[in-house]
Amino acid sequence: MVDAPFLFCYAMDIPMSGHSKWATIKRAKGAADAKRGQQFTKLARGIAVVAREGGGDPVTNFRLRLAIDKARSYNMPKDSIDRAIAHGTGKDKEAAAIEEGLYEGFGPGKVGVLVAVATDNKNRTAGDIKQIFSKHNGAIAGPGSVKWQFEQKGVIRISGAPTDEQELALIDAGADDIQKEAEGTTVYTAVPNFHTVSDAVGKLGLTPADSGLEWVPKDTIAIDDAARAQLEKLFEALDEHDDVQDFYANFDISDEDM
């Protein structure tokens, strides 16, 4: 079984009180209107990035299909989704190109942190992320310093619990691990199997609450309460930045009140 890591999804733009991914998804989808604009900005940038890389057809671009499904789950208007696709594919000639980036750093308690961004100005974003880490007792690290501690996986969170037969079908489709939790079930896959397992989830009549490629820590480390409090402030600051899509950390949350 995969250890229970801290995994934080993009568009989670409200302060955290605990680190359950299920809880942050629920809070973000119920965010007040004042915060919804920032959510849509992040979602639109995510759509633009994958449309730029794989084209604007969700039938042939699986990552775009996932990004659109996520945007719809947050009630993002269709015209906003269409504009984001046009932005990514270059049909919107006046829009600046959006590019992906991955920053590596260490937070309080020597916790390894990966920050995924989508930006139209890499220099600006790099400076901002460095400043956020520095302000919250952390530091940006060089390429490869943190990333080796993580493995990219497909992650699908399902509302409810699959039956034994459904679990077997997911394993047959390529699922590596299935974890039943209080809020639902999390399915982990190798990246090459993600498309197949995601399709199997739909064919089995299961409801995905969230899905995508995530950086899952190979191991987690224990930290004290003081470091946890400092980390929460770091994560809140990252979350408030429009360019930040996702961030992941390798600390153990098994003893937290979820």
N, C-alpha and C positions, 0 to 999 in steps of 0.2 A: 504493500500500500504506500502511496505517496504521502509524505508528511504534510500536515495542514499548514501551508505557507500563507503569508500575507499576500493577497493578490488584489490590486486596486484597479478598477476599470475606468476607461476614459468617460468623460461627461459626468463623473461623480463630483459635483461641484457644491456640496454642502458639507459643513463641518462634521467630522466623524465623532462618534462616541462608541468606541470599540472598532474592531477591524474585520467583522464578518463580511465577506464579499456579498453574501445574500442580502444582508442588512443594507449595505451601501447601494446596491441595485434598487432595492425597494424605496429607499429614501430619495434617490435621485429621480426615479420615475414619478414620485409624488412631490417634486420640488415646487416651490411657489413660482408664480409667473415671473417674478423679478429675476429668478435664477435661470429660467428656461431659455432665455436668449443666449446665455453663455453655453448651455448644454448644446443648443442647436449649432452654435459656432464650431464647437469641437467635433460634433458629429459630421458637419459639412466638410470640415477639413479632412476627416478620416475618409469620407467618401471620395473626395477629390484626389487624395493620394492613391487609393487603389484603382480609381478610374484612370489616372495618369499612367500607372504601371501596367494595367492589364486590359484597358479598353472600357468602353462605356456600356457594354452589354452584360447584364447580370447572368445571362444564360451561359456565357462562355467565361466569365470572370467570377469565379467562386467567391473571392474575397469581397468583390463589390456586392454580390448577393447578400453576404453576411452583413456588410456595412449598411445596406438598405434595410434589411430586416431589423437591425438594431435601431436605426433611426425611426422606423415605423413603430417600434415598441415604445419609443419615447414620444410618440404622437407628433413627430416632425412632419410639417406639411409637405405634400407631394411636390409642389412647385419649388420648395427649398431643396428637396432631394434632387430634382431635375437640374436646378442651377448648379448644385455641387458637382454633379456628373459632368455638366458642360464645362465647368471650371477645370476639372481634372483632365478632360480630353482635349482641351485647347479650343473648344468652340466659343468660349467666352474670351475673346482676344484681349480684353482690357484687364483681365484678372492676372495677378502675379502667380507664378507656378508655386505649388505647394509641394514640399519635399519632406520625406521621413528622416528622422534622426534618432539615435539611441545614445544616451549619455550614461556614463557609469560613475558611481560615487560611493562614498562611505558616510553613513549617518552616525548619530550618537550610538554608543555601544558597539562601534565597529560593524554595524549592520551594512551589508552590501545592498545597494539600491540601483536599479535600472530605471531610467526615465525615457519613455518613448514619446517623441514629439512629432508634430506635423506643422511645418513653418514655411513662411514665404521670405524669411530673413534669418539664415542660419547664424550669422554673426550676432545679431540681436538676441536670439534665443539662447545661444551658448553663454553669453554674458549674463543673461537673466538667471539661467539655471545655476551657474557658478555662484552667483550672489545669493541665491536662495539657500544653497547648501552651506555657504560660509556663515550666513546669518543665523543658521540653526545648528551650529556646532557640528557641521559636516564638511566634507571636501569632495570636489570633483576628482576622479581618478583617471589615469590614462587608459587608452583602449585596451581591452582584454584583462584589465585588473580585477574586474568584478564579474564580467559576463561568463567567465569559465565556471563560476559557481552555480549557474543556471542552465536549464535546458528548455528550449522552446517546444511546447506541446500544444496540441489542440485541446481545448477545454470546453465542455458543453455542460451547462447547469440546467437540470430538468426539474420542473415543478412536480412535486410528488415523488413517489417511489415506483420504479418499474417492477413488474412481476419477475419471477425467476426466469420464465421463458423469454421475456423481453431482454433481461440482462444477458442471457446466453446468446440471443440474436445480436446484441451489440458487441459482444466479445467476438462472435463469428465475423462481424463486419470489420473488426480491427481495433476495438477498444482495448487499451492496456490495463486500465484500472477503473473501477466503479466504486465511488464512496457515497454511502447513504448518510445524510446529515439531517439535522432537525428541520431545516427549511426546504430540503429537497435532495436531489442526487446529483453528484458531480462525476462526469465521465471524462477520463483522460485518454488521449490518443497520441500516437506518433504523428508528426506533421503530414507525412505522405498518406496516412489513413484518415485524416480529418474529414475530408470531403465525403468519403464513403460512410463513415460513422454518422456524420451529420445528416446525410440522406436517410440512413437507417432509422434515426430518431424520428423523423417525420413519417416514414412509412409505418412505423410501429404505433403511431398515434400519440406519441409523447410530446409534451409541450416544453420547448426550450425557453428558459427565462433569460438566458444569456449564452453566447458562444463566441469563440474566436481563438486566435493564436495567442498564447501567453508565455511569459518566461517564468518557469516553475523552478524554485531552488532545489538543487540536488540534496542539500542538507540544510537544516536550520540551526540557529544559535540561540542560546538563552540570554536574555537581557534583564536588567533590573527595572524597577518601576520608574526611576528617574529618567533612564534612557527611553523608556516607552513614552513618557510625557513629552520629551524633547522630539522624539520621532513623530508624534502626532502633529506637533506644530510644523515640522518639516513637511509632512504629507499634506497638511492643509494649505501650506504656501504653494506647493507644487500644484495642487488641485485647482487653486485659484488662477493659475496661469493659463491663458487661452491656448497656448501652443502645446500644452501637455496633454497627450492622449491617454497614456497608461503609465503606471509605475508599479514596481514589484520590489519586494524586500525579502530577506532570508532570515527573519527572526521567528522564533517559536511562539505561536499564539495559543498553544494547546491548553494553557492554564489560565487564559483570560475568560472573563465573563462575557459570553457572546450575546 
